[in-house]
Amino acid sequence: MDHLMLAICLFNLLTILMYFNNISLSKILEAIDSKYSFLTPYSVVLFSMGIYGSVYGTLCLSIERYLLVKNKKIHEKLTGLTMVLPVVFYAVIANIHRLFMVSTTCNDRMDMF
């Protein structure tokens, strides 16, 4: 079941990277007038997916460990894919609506003055 631990680590890494992107990198890009500030709404969605994946991955890991201790027959039937895919699927499906909550606009510098 190392696949589940790896998935949790990747979700945590995604969360940390998107948090850095949302907080620090967006301010830096605004300061240098970069063209990449439109990526912020998408990084918010990826940040939420990372949090959901981490929480539900940890929940799935605790269920897997419980089955290892209490019911070895069910635990032996489980594979890494049957534990990881529902977590990834739910993390993506639960955050699809966030793509439609925000929008981006492009303003010319001359229009602002």
Backbone atoms as SQL, in Angstrom:
CREATE TABLE atoms (id INTEGER PRIMARY KEY, chain TEXT, resi INTEGER, resn TEXT, atom TEXT, x REAL, y REAL, z REAL);
INSERT INTO atoms VALUES
  (1, 'A', 1, 'MET', 'N', 0.811, -1.198, 0.000),
  (2, 'A', 1, 'MET', 'CA', 0.000, 0.000, 0.000),
  (3, 'A', 1, 'MET', 'C', 0.854, 1.261, 0.000),
  (4, 'A', 2, 'ASP', 'N', 2.059, 1.149, -0.506),
  (5, 'A', 2, 'ASP', 'CA', 2.914, 2.327, -0.583),
  (6, 'A', 2, 'ASP', 'C', 2.389, 3.338, -1.587),
  (7, 'A', 3, 'HIS', 'N', 1.522, 2.905, -2.491),
  (8, 'A', 3, 'HIS', 'CA', 0.945, 3.821, -3.469),
  (9, 'A', 3, 'HIS', 'C', 0.101, 4.891, -2.780),
  (10, 'A', 4, 'LEU', 'N', -0.572, 4.514, -1.748),
  (11, 'A', 4, 'LEU', 'CA', -1.411, 5.457, -1.018),
  (12, 'A', 4, 'LEU', 'C', -0.558, 6.489, -0.283),
  (13, 'A', 5, 'MET', 'N', 0.526, 6.058, 0.318),
  (14, 'A', 5, 'MET', 'CA', 1.438, 7.002, 0.981),
  (15, 'A', 5, 'MET', 'C', 2.069, 7.946, -0.032),
  (16, 'A', 6, 'LEU', 'N', 2.429, 7.429, -1.200),
  (17, 'A', 6, 'LEU', 'CA', 2.994, 8.261, -2.249),
  (18, 'A', 6, 'LEU', 'C', 1.971, 9.285, -2.742),
  (19, 'A', 7, 'ALA', 'N', 0.724, 8.865, -2.884),
  (20, 'A', 7, 'ALA', 'CA', -0.331, 9.794, -3.315),
  (21, 'A', 7, 'ALA', 'C', -0.538, 10.896, -2.289),
  (22, 'A', 8, 'ILE', 'N', -0.511, 10.553, -1.008),
  (23, 'A', 8, 'ILE', 'CA', -0.663, 11.570, 0.041),
  (24, 'A', 8, 'ILE', 'C', 0.502, 12.548, -0.009),
  (25, 'A', 9, 'CYS', 'N', 1.708, 12.047, -0.205),
  (26, 'A', 9, 'CYS', 'CA', 2.878, 12.927, -0.308),
  (27, 'A', 9, 'CYS', 'C', 2.770, 13.852, -1.507),
  (28, 'A', 10, 'LEU', 'N', 2.289, 13.337, -2.634),
  (29, 'A', 10, 'LEU', 'CA', 2.134, 14.178, -3.820),
  (30, 'A', 10, 'LEU', 'C', 1.042, 15.226, -3.638),
  (31, 'A', 11, 'PHE', 'N', -0.048, 14.858, -2.986),
  (32, 'A', 11, 'PHE', 'CA', -1.089, 15.842, -2.699),
  (33, 'A', 11, 'PHE', 'C', -0.566, 16.933, -1.752),
  (34, 'A', 12, 'ASN', 'N', 0.230, 16.542, -0.760),
  (35, 'A', 12, 'ASN', 'CA', 0.810, 17.537, 0.153),
  (36, 'A', 12, 'ASN', 'C', 1.787, 18.451, -0.578),
  (37, 'A', 13, 'LEU', 'N', 2.581, 17.883, -1.480),
  (38, 'A', 13, 'LEU', 'CA', 3.506, 18.684, -2.269),
  (39, 'A', 13, 'LEU', 'C', 2.754, 19.654, -3.177),
  (40, 'A', 14, 'LEU', 'N', 1.672, 19.193, -3.789),
  (41, 'A', 14, 'LEU', 'CA', 0.839, 20.065, -4.615),
  (42, 'A', 14, 'LEU', 'C', 0.265, 21.206, -3.788),
  (43, 'A', 15, 'THR', 'N', -0.179, 20.904, -2.583),
  (44, 'A', 15, 'THR', 'CA', -0.729, 21.931, -1.701),
  (45, 'A', 15, 'THR', 'C', 0.325, 22.980, -1.356),
  (46, 'A', 16, 'ILE', 'N', 1.514, 22.539, -1.017),
  (47, 'A', 16, 'ILE', 'CA', 2.584, 23.477, -0.651),
  (48, 'A', 16, 'ILE', 'C', 2.984, 24.346, -1.842),
  (49, 'A', 17, 'LEU', 'N', 3.131, 23.742, -3.014),
  (50, 'A', 17, 'LEU', 'CA', 3.516, 24.509, -4.196),
  (51, 'A', 17, 'LEU', 'C', 2.448, 25.526, -4.597),
  (52, 'A', 18, 'MET', 'N', 1.198, 25.137, -4.543),
  (53, 'A', 18, 'MET', 'CA', 0.134, 26.063, -4.920),
  (54, 'A', 18, 'MET', 'C', -0.054, 27.150, -3.869),
  (55, 'A', 19, 'TYR', 'N', 0.222, 26.839, -2.614),
  (56, 'A', 19, 'TYR', 'CA', 0.167, 27.867, -1.574),
  (57, 'A', 19, 'TYR', 'C', 1.252, 28.912, -1.818),
  (58, 'A', 20, 'PHE', 'N', 2.440, 28.432, -2.171),
  (59, 'A', 20, 'PHE', 'CA', 3.523, 29.354, -2.515),
  (60, 'A', 20, 'PHE', 'C', 3.141, 30.197, -3.729),
  (61, 'A', 21, 'ASN', 'N', 2.529, 29.569, -4.708),
  (62, 'A', 21, 'ASN', 'CA', 2.121, 30.291, -5.911),
  (63, 'A', 21, 'ASN', 'C', 1.059, 31.335, -5.584),
  (64, 'A', 22, 'ASN', 'N', 0.103, 30.996, -4.752),
  (65, 'A', 22, 'ASN', 'CA', -0.985, 31.925, -4.435),
  (66, 'A', 22, 'ASN', 'C', -0.510, 33.102, -3.594),
  (67, 'A', 23, 'ILE', 'N', 0.375, 32.850, -2.663),
  (68, 'A', 23, 'ILE', 'CA', 0.774, 33.899, -1.729),
  (69, 'A', 23, 'ILE', 'C', 1.977, 34.684, -2.245),
  (70, 'A', 24, 'SER', 'N', 3.059, 34.006, -2.487),
  (71, 'A', 24, 'SER', 'CA', 4.307, 34.707, -2.796),
  (72, 'A', 24, 'SER', 'C', 4.472, 35.032, -4.268),
  (73, 'A', 25, 'LEU', 'N', 4.309, 34.032, -5.105),
  (74, 'A', 25, 'LEU', 'CA', 4.611, 34.215, -6.517),
  (75, 'A', 25, 'LEU', 'C', 3.662, 35.191, -7.189),
  (76, 'A', 26, 'SER', 'N', 2.408, 35.216, -6.770),
  (77, 'A', 26, 'SER', 'CA', 1.470, 36.150, -7.393),
  (78, 'A', 26, 'SER', 'C', 1.853, 37.598, -7.087),
  (79, 'A', 27, 'LYS', 'N', 2.350, 37.868, -5.888),
  (80, 'A', 27, 'LYS', 'CA', 2.793, 39.223, -5.545),
  (81, 'A', 27, 'LYS', 'C', 4.039, 39.611, -6.333),
  (82, 'A', 28, 'ILE', 'N', 4.938, 38.650, -6.509),
  (83, 'A', 28, 'ILE', 'CA', 6.149, 38.923, -7.286),
  (84, 'A', 28, 'ILE', 'C', 5.798, 39.198, -8.743),
  (85, 'A', 29, 'LEU', 'N', 4.881, 38.396, -9.300),
  (86, 'A', 29, 'LEU', 'CA', 4.500, 38.592, -10.698),
  (87, 'A', 29, 'LEU', 'C', 3.776, 39.909, -10.914),
  (88, 'A', 30, 'GLU', 'N', 2.974, 40.325, -9.932),
  (89, 'A', 30, 'GLU', 'CA', 2.319, 41.627, -10.045),
  (90, 'A', 30, 'GLU', 'C', 3.332, 42.756, -9.976),
  (91, 'A', 31, 'ALA', 'N', 4.353, 42.598, -9.178),
  (92, 'A', 31, 'ALA', 'CA', 5.354, 43.650, -9.019),
  (93, 'A', 31, 'ALA', 'C', 6.179, 43.846, -10.288),
  (94, 'A', 32, 'ILE', 'N', 6.407, 42.775, -11.027),
  (95, 'A', 32, 'ILE', 'CA', 7.218, 42.911, -12.245),
  (96, 'A', 32, 'ILE', 'C', 6.344, 42.972, -13.501),
  (97, 'A', 33, 'ASP', 'N', 5.050, 43.143, -13.327),
  (98, 'A', 33, 'ASP', 'CA', 4.101, 43.248, -14.451),
  (99, 'A', 33, 'ASP', 'C', 4.204, 42.057, -15.398),
  (100, 'A', 34, 'SER', 'N', 4.171, 40.893, -14.843),
  (101, 'A', 34, 'SER', 'CA', 4.281, 39.677, -15.643),
  (102, 'A', 34, 'SER', 'C', 2.953, 39.318, -16.292),
  (103, 'A', 35, 'LYS', 'N', 3.042, 38.533, -17.349),
  (104, 'A', 35, 'LYS', 'CA', 1.844, 38.084, -18.062),
  (105, 'A', 35, 'LYS', 'C', 1.228, 36.843, -17.433),
  (106, 'A', 36, 'TYR', 'N', 1.857, 36.259, -16.426),
  (107, 'A', 36, 'TYR', 'CA', 1.419, 34.983, -15.889),
  (108, 'A', 36, 'TYR', 'C', 0.525, 35.097, -14.664),
  (109, 'A', 37, 'SER', 'N', 0.051, 36.253, -14.343),
  (110, 'A', 37, 'SER', 'CA', -0.817, 36.397, -13.181),
  (111, 'A', 37, 'SER', 'C', -2.211, 35.814, -13.420),
  (112, 'A', 38, 'PHE', 'N', -2.546, 35.497, -14.664),
  (113, 'A', 38, 'PHE', 'CA', -3.834, 34.873, -14.954),
  (114, 'A', 38, 'PHE', 'C', -3.902, 33.436, -14.460),
  (115, 'A', 39, 'LEU', 'N', -2.801, 32.855, -14.060),
  (116, 'A', 39, 'LEU', 'CA', -2.775, 31.467, -13.585),
  (117, 'A', 39, 'LEU', 'C', -3.260, 31.319, -12.145),
  (118, 'A', 40, 'THR', 'N', -3.431, 32.417, -11.436),
  (119, 'A', 40, 'THR', 'CA', -3.807, 32.362, -10.021),
  (120, 'A', 40, 'THR', 'C', -5.126, 31.629, -9.778),
  (121, 'A', 41, 'PRO', 'N', -6.206, 31.868, -10.549),
  (122, 'A', 41, 'PRO', 'CA', -7.433, 31.106, -10.282),
  (123, 'A', 41, 'PRO', 'C', -7.262, 29.599, -10.445),
  (124, 'A', 42, 'TYR', 'N', -6.427, 29.199, -11.382),
  (125, 'A', 42, 'TYR', 'CA', -6.204, 27.767, -11.578),
  (126, 'A', 42, 'TYR', 'C', -5.371, 27.181, -10.449),
  (127, 'A', 43, 'SER', 'N', -4.462, 27.967, -9.909),
  (128, 'A', 43, 'SER', 'CA', -3.678, 27.459, -8.788),
  (129, 'A', 43, 'SER', 'C', -4.532, 27.340, -7.526),
  (130, 'A', 44, 'VAL', 'N', -5.578, 28.158, -7.409),
  (131, 'A', 44, 'VAL', 'CA', -6.505, 28.018, -6.280),
  (132, 'A', 44, 'VAL', 'C', -7.239, 26.680, -6.376),
  (133, 'A', 45, 'VAL', 'N', -7.625, 26.300, -7.584),
  (134, 'A', 45, 'VAL', 'CA', -8.293, 25.006, -7.787),
  (135, 'A', 45, 'VAL', 'C', -7.345, 23.863, -7.459),
  (136, 'A', 46, 'LEU', 'N', -6.108, 23.952, -7.921),
  (137, 'A', 46, 'LEU', 'CA', -5.132, 22.900, -7.620),
  (138, 'A', 46, 'LEU', 'C', -4.807, 22.847, -6.130),
  (139, 'A', 47, 'PHE', 'N', -4.802, 24.001, -5.474),
  (140, 'A', 47, 'PHE', 'CA', -4.589, 24.046, -4.028),
  (141, 'A', 47, 'PHE', 'C', -5.708, 23.292, -3.310),
  (142, 'A', 48, 'SER', 'N', -6.942, 23.522, -3.717),
  (143, 'A', 48, 'SER', 'CA', -8.081, 22.830, -3.098),
  (144, 'A', 48, 'SER', 'C', -8.036, 21.329, -3.376),
  (145, 'A', 49, 'MET', 'N', -7.638, 20.965, -4.588),
  (146, 'A', 49, 'MET', 'CA', -7.509, 19.541, -4.906),
  (147, 'A', 49, 'MET', 'C', -6.447, 18.884, -4.034),
  (148, 'A', 50, 'GLY', 'N', -5.372, 19.584, -3.776),
  (149, 'A', 50, 'GLY', 'CA', -4.326, 19.046, -2.907),
  (150, 'A', 50, 'GLY', 'C', -4.808, 18.836, -1.489),
  (151, 'A', 51, 'ILE', 'N', -5.583, 19.788, -0.979),
  (152, 'A', 51, 'ILE', 'CA', -6.109, 19.642, 0.381),
  (153, 'A', 51, 'ILE', 'C', -7.095, 18.489, 0.456),
  (154, 'A', 52, 'TYR', 'N', -8.032, 18.435, -0.490),
  (155, 'A', 52, 'TYR', 'CA', -9.005, 17.345, -0.493),
  (156, 'A', 52, 'TYR', 'C', -8.306, 15.991, -0.625),
  (157, 'A', 53, 'GLY', 'N', -7.363, 15.899, -1.535),
  (158, 'A', 53, 'GLY', 'CA', -6.648, 14.638, -1.728),
  (159, 'A', 53, 'GLY', 'C', -5.869, 14.214, -0.506),
  (160, 'A', 54, 'SER', 'N', -5.275, 15.172, 0.175),
  (161, 'A', 54, 'SER', 'CA', -4.508, 14.860, 1.374),
  (162, 'A', 54, 'SER', 'C', -5.415, 14.365, 2.498),
  (163, 'A', 55, 'VAL', 'N', -6.528, 15.044, 2.697),
  (164, 'A', 55, 'VAL', 'CA', -7.447, 14.656, 3.773),
  (165, 'A', 55, 'VAL', 'C', -8.069, 13.292, 3.497),
  (166, 'A', 56, 'TYR', 'N', -8.602, 13.105, 2.297),
  (167, 'A', 56, 'TYR', 'CA', -9.253, 11.834, 1.994),
  (168, 'A', 56, 'TYR', 'C', -8.246, 10.703, 1.799),
  (169, 'A', 57, 'GLY', 'N', -7.033, 11.034, 1.400),
  (170, 'A', 57, 'GLY', 'CA', -5.986, 10.015, 1.339),
  (171, 'A', 57, 'GLY', 'C', -5.605, 9.524, 2.724),
  (172, 'A', 58, 'THR', 'N', -5.527, 10.444, 3.674),
  (173, 'A', 58, 'THR', 'CA', -5.230, 10.067, 5.053),
  (174, 'A', 58, 'THR', 'C', -6.366, 9.232, 5.646),
  (175, 'A', 59, 'LEU', 'N', -7.588, 9.610, 5.331),
  (176, 'A', 59, 'LEU', 'CA', -8.740, 8.827, 5.785),
  (177, 'A', 59, 'LEU', 'C', -8.704, 7.420, 5.195),
  (178, 'A', 60, 'CYS', 'N', -8.399, 7.326, 3.916),
  (179, 'A', 60, 'CYS', 'CA', -8.320, 6.020, 3.254),
  (180, 'A', 60, 'CYS', 'C', -7.163, 5.189, 3.821),
  (181, 'A', 61, 'LEU', 'N', -6.066, 5.844, 4.156),
  (182, 'A', 61, 'LEU', 'CA', -4.936, 5.139, 4.752),
  (183, 'A', 61, 'LEU', 'C', -5.294, 4.582, 6.126),
  (184, 'A', 62, 'SER', 'N', -6.040, 5.349, 6.903),
  (185, 'A', 62, 'SER', 'CA', -6.432, 4.856, 8.226),
  (186, 'A', 62, 'SER', 'C', -7.401, 3.680, 8.098),
  (187, 'A', 63, 'ILE', 'N', -8.287, 3.709, 7.110),
  (188, 'A', 63, 'ILE', 'CA', -9.177, 2.566, 6.884),
  (189, 'A', 63, 'ILE', 'C', -8.377, 1.346, 6.451),
  (190, 'A', 64, 'GLU', 'N', -7.376, 1.565, 5.600),
  (191, 'A', 64, 'GLU', 'CA', -6.531, 0.456, 5.149),
  (192, 'A', 64, 'GLU', 'C', -5.761, -0.156, 6.312),
  (193, 'A', 65, 'ARG', 'N', -5.240, 0.667, 7.206),
  (194, 'A', 65, 'ARG', 'CA', -4.513, 0.159, 8.375),
  (195, 'A', 65, 'ARG', 'C', -5.448, -0.575, 9.339),
  (196, 'A', 66, 'TYR', 'N', -6.660, -0.079, 9.479),
  (197, 'A', 66, 'TYR', 'CA', -7.647, -0.755, 10.315),
  (198, 'A', 66, 'TYR', 'C', -7.954, -2.142, 9.755),
  (199, 'A', 67, 'LEU', 'N', -8.127, -2.225, 8.438),
  (200, 'A', 67, 'LEU', 'CA', -8.411, -3.522, 7.830),
  (201, 'A', 67, 'LEU', 'C', -7.222, -4.465, 7.940),
  (202, 'A', 68, 'LEU', 'N', -6.020, -3.922, 7.936),
  (203, 'A', 68, 'LEU', 'CA', -4.828, -4.751, 8.104),
  (204, 'A', 68, 'LEU', 'C', -4.824, -5.417, 9.481),
  (205, 'A', 69, 'VAL', 'N', -5.260, -4.689, 10.496),
  (206, 'A', 69, 'VAL', 'CA', -5.253, -5.215, 11.853),
  (207, 'A', 69, 'VAL', 'C', -6.455, -6.117, 12.102),
  (208, 'A', 70, 'LYS', 'N', -7.637, -5.715, 11.678),
  (209, 'A', 70, 'LYS', 'CA', -8.865, -6.411, 12.046),
  (210, 'A', 70, 'LYS', 'C', -9.313, -7.479, 11.059),
  (211, 'A', 71, 'ASN', 'N', -9.152, -7.252, 9.769),
  (212, 'A', 71, 'ASN', 'CA', -9.705, -8.177, 8.787),
  (213, 'A', 71, 'ASN', 'C', -8.721, -8.361, 7.639),
  (214, 'A', 72, 'LYS', 'N', -7.851, -9.357, 7.769),
  (215, 'A', 72, 'LYS', 'CA', -6.810, -9.581, 6.775),
  (216, 'A', 72, 'LYS', 'C', -7.362, -10.057, 5.439),
  (217, 'A', 73, 'LYS', 'N', -8.514, -10.720, 5.434),
  (218, 'A', 73, 'LYS', 'CA', -9.070, -11.218, 4.173),
  (219, 'A', 73, 'LYS', 'C', -9.451, -10.067, 3.245),
  (220, 'A', 74, 'ILE', 'N', -10.091, -9.067, 3.804),
  (221, 'A', 74, 'ILE', 'CA', -10.464, -7.906, 2.988),
  (222, 'A', 74, 'ILE', 'C', -9.211, -7.128, 2.606),
  (223, 'A', 75, 'HIS', 'N', -8.265, -7.013, 3.509),
  (224, 'A', 75, 'HIS', 'CA', -7.048, -6.265, 3.235),
  (225, 'A', 75, 'HIS', 'C', -6.239, -6.898, 2.104),
  (226, 'A', 76, 'GLU', 'N', -6.215, -8.221, 2.035),
  (227, 'A', 76, 'GLU', 'CA', -5.461, -8.901, 0.980),
  (228, 'A', 76, 'GLU', 'C', -6.072, -8.684, -0.395),
  (229, 'A', 77, 'LYS', 'N', -7.380, -8.416, -0.452),
  (230, 'A', 77, 'LYS', 'CA', -8.049, -8.164, -1.730),
  (231, 'A', 77, 'LYS', 'C', -7.795, -6.754, -2.259),
  (232, 'A', 78, 'LEU', 'N', -7.405, -5.857, -1.371),
  (233, 'A', 78, 'LEU', 'CA', -7.183, -4.471, -1.782),
  (234, 'A', 78, 'LEU', 'C', -5.874, -4.345, -2.548),
  (235, 'A', 79, 'THR', 'N', -5.892, -3.515, -3.562),
  (236, 'A', 79, 'THR', 'CA', -4.664, -3.185, -4.287),
  (237, 'A', 79, 'THR', 'C', -4.407, -1.692, -4.125),
  (238, 'A', 80, 'GLY', 'N', -3.253, -1.269, -4.544),
  (239, 'A', 80, 'GLY', 'CA', -2.921, 0.146, -4.450),
  (240, 'A', 80, 'GLY', 'C', -3.825, 1.007, -5.306),
  (241, 'A', 81, 'LEU', 'N', -4.205, 0.487, -6.465),
  (242, 'A', 81, 'LEU', 'CA', -5.068, 1.246, -7.371),
  (243, 'A', 81, 'LEU', 'C', -6.473, 1.412, -6.816),
  (244, 'A', 82, 'THR', 'N', -6.987, 0.384, -6.139),
  (245, 'A', 82, 'THR', 'CA', -8.343, 0.493, -5.596),
  (246, 'A', 82, 'THR', 'C', -8.408, 1.445, -4.406),
  (247, 'A', 83, 'MET', 'N', -7.270, 1.761, -3.846),
  (248, 'A', 83, 'MET', 'CA', -7.252, 2.713, -2.738),
  (249, 'A', 83, 'MET', 'C', -6.950, 4.131, -3.209),
  (250, 'A', 84, 'VAL', 'N', -6.124, 4.277, -4.243),
  (251, 'A', 84, 'VAL', 'CA', -5.688, 5.596, -4.689),
  (252, 'A', 84, 'VAL', 'C', -6.678, 6.234, -5.654),
  (253, 'A', 85, 'LEU', 'N', -7.198, 5.467, -6.583),
  (254, 'A', 85, 'LEU', 'CA', -8.078, 6.044, -7.612),
  (255, 'A', 85, 'LEU', 'C', -9.325, 6.727, -7.060),
  (256, 'A', 86, 'PRO', 'N', -10.025, 6.163, -6.077),
  (257, 'A', 86, 'PRO', 'CA', -11.172, 6.910, -5.538),
  (258, 'A', 86, 'PRO', 'C', -10.786, 8.233, -4.888),
  (259, 'A', 87, 'VAL', 'N', -9.619, 8.278, -4.260),
  (260, 'A', 87, 'VAL', 'CA', -9.170, 9.519, -3.631),
  (261, 'A', 87, 'VAL', 'C', -8.894, 10.579, -4.688),
  (262, 'A', 88, 'VAL', 'N', -8.166, 10.210, -5.730),
  (263, 'A', 88, 'VAL', 'CA', -7.855, 11.151, -6.806),
  (264, 'A', 88, 'VAL', 'C', -9.135, 11.578, -7.520),
  (265, 'A', 89, 'PHE', 'N', -10.004, 10.625, -7.798),
  (266, 'A', 89, 'PHE', 'CA', -11.252, 10.919, -8.491),
  (267, 'A', 89, 'PHE', 'C', -12.107, 11.892, -7.683),
  (268, 'A', 90, 'TYR', 'N', -12.231, 11.651, -6.394),
  (269, 'A', 90, 'TYR', 'CA', -13.048, 12.534, -5.570),
  (270, 'A', 90, 'TYR', 'C', -12.412, 13.911, -5.415),
  (271, 'A', 91, 'ALA', 'N', -11.088, 13.968, -5.298),
  (272, 'A', 91, 'ALA', 'CA', -10.420, 15.262, -5.169),
  (273, 'A', 91, 'ALA', 'C', -10.648, 16.124, -6.407),
  (274, 'A', 92, 'VAL', 'N', -10.681, 15.508, -7.570),
  (275, 'A', 92, 'VAL', 'CA', -10.912, 16.261, -8.812),
  (276, 'A', 92, 'VAL', 'C', -12.386, 16.634, -8.939),
  (277, 'A', 93, 'ILE', 'N', -13.282, 15.681, -8.726),
  (278, 'A', 93, 'ILE', 'CA', -14.717, 15.936, -8.900),
  (279, 'A', 93, 'ILE', 'C', -15.230, 16.960, -7.887),
  (280, 'A', 94, 'ALA', 'N', -14.751, 16.909, -6.666),
  (281, 'A', 94, 'ALA', 'CA', -15.237, 17.827, -5.636),
  (282, 'A', 94, 'ALA', 'C', -14.803, 19.270, -5.886),
  (283, 'A', 95, 'ASN', 'N', -13.809, 19.475, -6.746),
  (284, 'A', 95, 'ASN', 'CA', -13.300, 20.822, -6.973),
  (285, 'A', 95, 'ASN', 'C', -13.546, 21.348, -8.380),
  (286, 'A', 96, 'ILE', 'N', -14.289, 20.633, -9.184),
  (287, 'A', 96, 'ILE', 'CA', -14.594, 21.105, -10.541),
  (288, 'A', 96, 'ILE', 'C', -15.377, 22.414, -10.486),
  (289, 'A', 97, 'HIS', 'N', -16.279, 22.546, -9.532),
  (290, 'A', 97, 'HIS', 'CA', -17.093, 23.756, -9.464),
  (291, 'A', 97, 'HIS', 'C', -16.256, 25.001, -9.199),
  (292, 'A', 98, 'ARG', 'N', -15.078, 24.851, -8.635),
  (293, 'A', 98, 'ARG', 'CA', -14.228, 26.004, -8.361),
  (294, 'A', 98, 'ARG', 'C', -13.679, 26.634, -9.637),
  (295, 'A', 99, 'LEU', 'N', -13.642, 25.876, -10.712),
  (296, 'A', 99, 'LEU', 'CA', -13.190, 26.440, -11.984),
  (297, 'A', 99, 'LEU', 'C', -14.168, 27.483, -12.515),
  (298, 'A', 100, 'PHE', 'N', -15.431, 27.365, -12.147),
  (299, 'A', 100, 'PHE', 'CA', -16.448, 28.277, -12.642),
  (300, 'A', 100, 'PHE', 'C', -16.744, 29.417, -11.676),
  (301, 'A', 101, 'MET', 'N', -16.092, 29.445, -10.525),
  (302, 'A', 101, 'MET', 'CA', -16.351, 30.478, -9.528),
  (303, 'A', 101, 'MET', 'C', -15.570, 31.754, -9.799),
  (304, 'A', 102, 'VAL', 'N', -14.444, 31.638, -10.481),
  (305, 'A', 102, 'VAL', 'CA', -13.601, 32.807, -10.722),
  (306, 'A', 102, 'VAL', 'C', -13.402, 32.990, -12.216),
  (307, 'A', 103, 'SER', 'N', -13.057, 34.195, -12.583),
  (308, 'A', 103, 'SER', 'CA', -12.755, 34.469, -13.986),
  (309, 'A', 103, 'SER', 'C', -11.548, 35.391, -14.052),
  (310, 'A', 104, 'THR', 'N', -10.947, 35.425, -15.189),
  (311, 'A', 104, 'THR', 'CA', -9.790, 36.277, -15.383),
  (312, 'A', 104, 'THR', 'C', -10.120, 37.328, -16.433),
  (313, 'A', 105, 'THR', 'N', -9.532, 38.483, -16.290),
  (314, 'A', 105, 'THR', 'CA', -9.674, 39.541, -17.284),
  (315, 'A', 105, 'THR', 'C', -8.303, 40.049, -17.661),
  (316, 'A', 106, 'CYS', 'N', -8.230, 40.571, -18.834),
  (317, 'A', 106, 'CYS', 'CA', -6.971, 41.119, -19.327),
  (318, 'A', 106, 'CYS', 'C', -7.182, 42.603, -19.575),
  (319, 'A', 107, 'ASN', 'N', -6.453, 43.427, -18.860),
  (320, 'A', 107, 'ASN', 'CA', -6.541, 44.873, -19.010),
  (321, 'A', 107, 'ASN', 'C', -5.247, 45.404, -19.596),
  (322, 'A', 108, 'ASP', 'N', -5.373, 46.311, -20.532),
  (323, 'A', 108, 'ASP', 'CA', -4.175, 46.990, -21.034),
  (324, 'A', 108, 'ASP', 'C', -3.724, 48.022, -20.024),
  (325, 'A', 109, 'ARG', 'N', -2.463, 48.268, -19.999),
  (326, 'A', 109, 'ARG', 'CA', -1.928, 49.262, -19.075),
  (327, 'A', 109, 'ARG', 'C', -2.456, 50.665, -19.419),
  (328, 'A', 110, 'MET', 'N', -2.701, 50.930, -20.697),
  (329, 'A', 110, 'MET', 'CA', -3.169, 52.244, -21.109),
  (330, 'A', 110, 'MET', 'C', -4.629, 52.491, -20.699),
  (331, 'A', 111, 'ASP', 'N', -5.421, 51.431, -20.620),
  (332, 'A', 111, 'ASP', 'CA', -6.828, 51.579, -20.241),
  (333, 'A', 111, 'ASP', 'C', -6.984, 51.941, -18.764),
  (334, 'A', 112, 'MET', 'N', -5.988, 51.654, -17.972),
  (335, 'A', 112, 'MET', 'CA', -6.102, 51.879, -16.541),
  (336, 'A', 112, 'MET', 'C', -5.904, 53.348, -16.174),
  (337, 'A', 113, 'PHE', 'N', -5.299, 54.140, -17.041),
  (338, 'A', 113, 'PHE', 'CA', -5.015, 55.545, -16.714),
  (339, 'A', 113, 'PHE', 'C', -6.007, 56.464, -17.305);
